[in-house]
């Protein structure tokens, strides 16, 4: 009788350990899949800043940045809206965030093909409106939400 209780307790304990291990393996599998998808997304994403110019309008100066999608996947407009654009010279660094209407400390973009997706090979035009007077040279950095970035130094 005592041996039967020990065997039953052993079977129950083994079942509990099995369930715990299987649930952890499932969690690990999910984490690995997400990490692989994120890594694949980053590997397929590449951008290049082709040209930067400084324009003047009645409301002030702004940078015009031409950026090409050189990766192997399209970038959605929602991803683009989460992108950060930085301006930096020897004395200032400024983060600008997306706003479709532009405005001081903001940036907006225009697609070459207005379809809501930044297609592979497409060049978009980004206008960066800043309230700080940057000196030349000014470095422009574009950082996508997945960490892919491009940098260009404007020298006038």
Secondary structure, DSSP 8 states (H G I E B T S, - for coil): -HHHHHHHHHHHHHHHHHHHHHHHHHHHHHHHHHHHHHHHHHHH--EEEEEEEEEEETTEEEEEEEEEE-SSS-EEHHHHHT-EEEEE-SS-EEEEEE-TT--TTEEEEE-SS-SSEE-TT-EEEEEEE-SS---SSEEEEEE-TTS-EEEEEE--
